[in-house]
Amino acid sequence: MAHWTDEAFRENSGVFRRHLEDRVDAAAEETDDLLALLGDRGIEPASALDVACGIGRHAVELGDRDIAVRGIDISEPYLDRARERVADRGVGDAVTLERADMRDLAGRDGEYDLVYNLWTSFGYYDEETNRAVLAGMYERVADGGALVLELVNREGVLAEFRPAAVPEVADALVVESVEYDPETARMETTRRVFAETDGGYDYEGEMVYDVRLYAPAELAALCRRAGFESVSLYAGLGGEPLERESTRLVVVAEP
Ligand SMILES: C[S@@+](CC[C@H](N)C(=O)[O-])C[C@H]1O[C@@H](n2cnc3c(N)ncnc32)[C@H](O)[C@@H]1O
């Protein structure tokens, strides 16, 4: 059976693409915050690996700031869009894009000052595979560099758990239904998209997003087990202090 990520990001990539495009404008500030967070610990990356780069939201921004970025993703449609965006911004000298799987990072050549994985792109697989993905990312971080993860914080999400929501995303209504399984700590979200038309809304398609949620202490322990010596936790890329109700979690892990 195909993994849900193949369905959601490759075969039926249009539903989530709407979300990605909707977040393009946020990427410049997110990138500035990311670089400031690293700068606070004396890290000024010259090279970066964007693991699960999507349509290149952050890769384009880092390229624009003269950082050599390699973006990898499993989705051909998103990589095609990322290539268009790289060309439009004129950052082709700094940004390279490659179809590659985050499960294949280990045992390859190439280390980077910064390895990053943003917007809940971690936790897609079973426990062992998620650990292997983390170990692969660890291998690709150069000495003196860092891994940055930005994802959902399980504790914050459960504190305000909403089984249903109807957010507006780029001229569409998205009807979300969410289930959480405490035995596996997995959250499955079904998103049905209704695109705005002249007279109302038309059903456009749907996707299922099935992710393992991590509590901060648990993810920090996994990072240490992967080999990182120092792990710092925040509530956002802006370095906001992590609190019980924080809905986002940022990990900065240094080898
Ligand atoms: C939530 S999006 C985040 C994209 C990007 N990091 C951003 O912030 O815009 C998740 C991305 O992970 C990619 N992805 C899913 N599984 C992957 C895998 N095994 N290897 C590489 N990329 C993967 C998807 O194609 C999608 O682009």
The ligand as an SDF file (V2000), in Angstrom:
LIG
                    3D

 27 29  0  0  0  0  0  0  0  0999 V2000
    4.3440   20.4190    5.3300 C   0  0  0  0  0  0  0  0  0  0  0  0
    5.2780   20.4300    3.8460 S   0  0  0  0  0  0  0  0  0  0  0  0
    6.5830   21.5230    4.3040 C   0  0  0  0  0  0  0  0  0  0  0  0
    7.3800   22.0630    3.1310 C   0  0  0  0  0  0  0  0  0  0  0  0
    8.4310   23.1040    3.4890 C   0  0  0  0  0  0  0  0  0  0  0  0
    9.3540   22.6420    4.4960 N   0  0  0  0  0  0  0  0  0  0  0  0
    7.7860   24.4120    3.9020 C   0  0  0  0  0  0  0  0  0  0  0  0
    7.9450   24.8350    5.0440 O   0  0  0  0  0  0  0  0  0  0  0  0
    7.1280   25.0140    3.0580 O   0  0  0  0  0  0  0  0  0  0  0  0
    5.9880   18.8150    3.8720 C   0  0  0  0  0  0  0  0  0  0  0  0
    6.8940   18.5030    2.7090 C   0  0  0  0  0  0  0  0  0  0  0  0
    7.5400   17.2520    2.9770 O   0  0  0  0  0  0  0  0  0  0  0  0
    7.7510   16.6110    1.7440 C   0  0  0  0  0  0  0  0  0  0  0  0
    8.0390   15.1930    2.0310 N   0  0  0  0  0  0  0  0  0  0  0  0
    7.1920   14.2700    2.5290 C   0  0  0  0  0  0  0  0  0  0  0  0
    7.8300   13.1050    2.7110 N   0  0  0  0  0  0  0  0  0  0  0  0
    9.1090   13.2890    2.3100 C   0  0  0  0  0  0  0  0  0  0  0  0
   10.2540   12.4490    2.2480 C   0  0  0  0  0  0  0  0  0  0  0  0
   10.2000   11.1810    2.6220 N   0  0  0  0  0  0  0  0  0  0  0  0
   11.4130   12.9650    1.8030 N   0  0  0  0  0  0  0  0  0  0  0  0
   11.4840   14.2610    1.3970 C   0  0  0  0  0  0  0  0  0  0  0  0
   10.4250   15.1030    1.4180 N   0  0  0  0  0  0  0  0  0  0  0  0
    9.2520   14.6280    1.8760 C   0  0  0  0  0  0  0  0  0  0  0  0
    6.4490   16.8840    1.0160 C   0  0  0  0  0  0  0  0  0  0  0  0
    6.5250   16.6270   -0.3660 O   0  0  0  0  0  0  0  0  0  0  0  0
    6.2090   18.3400    1.3680 C   0  0  0  0  0  0  0  0  0  0  0  0
    6.8160   19.1880    0.4350 O   0  0  0  0  0  0  0  0  0  0  0  0
  1  2  1  0
  2  3  1  0
  2 10  1  0
  3  4  1  0
  4  5  1  0
  5  6  1  0
  5  7  1  0
  7  8  2  0
  7  9  1  0
 10 11  1  0
 11 12  1  0
 11 26  1  0
 12 13  1  0
 13 14  1  0
 13 24  1  0
 14 15  1  0
 14 23  1  0
 15 16  2  0
 16 17  1  0
 17 18  1  0
 17 23  2  0
 18 19  1  0
 18 20  2  0
 20 21  1  0
 21 22  2  0
 22 23  1  0
 24 25  1  0
 24 26  1  0
 26 27  1  0
M  CHG  2   2   1   9  -1
M  END
$$$$
